[in-house]
Amino acid sequence: MRVTDDAGDSFGYQMKRLNNPKNPFDSIAKSDNLGQLSKSAADSKIMLVDGQGTVAEWQARGIPEELLQVHRGEHPVKSEKGRGILFVLRLDDGTIVIPPGAKVDPRGVL
């Protein structure tokens, strides 16, 4: 999905629902998921992830840090196609945005 705001900036979204995978990071960072989004012509490329568990659980597993490495193009395995992709992880008790503070919606809200 692609949305353009009043200033002409475009936001490309890909949605992913996780159904309790053993390794949520691997499920999110599959090459086909990142590759499809990386080809988008949108100014901001955003992967929305609906996952299970709490923010604290995902932080304890290091998933936000790994996705930040992907975003920066610094992950040792998954960075080839993920550079610049913003991640929004919608969990049972809250949301994690990677990188923190990124604008992921043309209206400026989640």
N, C-alpha and C positions, 0 to 999 in steps of 0.2 A: 504494500500500500504506500502511496506517496501523497503528501500533503504540502501545499505551498502557502506560506503566510503572506500577510499584506506587504511586507518588504521584498517579497520575491524569493526568500530563502525556502528551500525545499527540504522536507523531512521524509526519508524512506524508512518504512517499518517492515520488519519480519517478525512474526509471532511464533513462539515455540512453547508447547505445553509439555511439561515433564511429568511422567507418571511414575514417580518413585524410582528413578534409575539408581543403580549402584554407584555410579560416578556422574553426578550432575555436570561437572566441568566438561567431561568428555562428550556428554550429550549436547551441551550448548555449543561447544567449540568444534563440532564435526566440520570437516572441510566443506561439505556441500552446503551447510548452513551459512558459514562465513563466506564462502565463495559466491553464493547467490547474492548476498547482501553487498559484498564488496564491488560487484559489477554495477550496482545501482548508480544512476547519475545524480542522485540526491546530494544536497550539500551536507546534510547530517544523516548518517546511517545508524539506525537504532534497532536493536534486537530486544523485543519484549519477551520475557520468560516468565511463565506461570509455573511456579515450583511449590513443592511441599516442604514443610519444616519452618523453623524460625530464623530470623535474622542472625541471632546468636549462634545457632547451629551452623549456618553457612559460613559465618565469619570464623568459627573455630576450625572448620575444615579448610580454610584458606581459599575458598572459591573466589571471593571478591578480589583478592590480591592477584590470583592467576589471571582473572579476566582483565584486570588493569594492565598486566603485562601484555596480554593479547592486544588491548587497545593501543598501547604504546609501541607495539611491534617488537617487544623485547622477550616474549615467551620463547623458551628454547625449542618448543615443538610446534606450536600453533600460531605463530605470529605472521606467517607468510600472507595470509588473507585477512587477518583481523585488525590490522592497523587502522585506527580511526573510528572503529565501530563503537558506538555507545551501547551499554547494556543496562536494561531495567529489569531487575529481578523482583517479581511480585510474589511475596511469600505469605505464609499464614498470618504473621503478625506485623508485617510492614514491608517496606520497599527499600531495595538497595539500588542506587544509581552509580554507574561506573562510566567515566570518572565522576567522583563526587561533585555535585553542583552543576553538572552539565545540563544544558537546555535540551529537553527531549520532546517538547511539544511546542508547536507554533504559538500557542497562547501563553506559554511560560509556566504551565502547570503540569502535574503528572496525570 
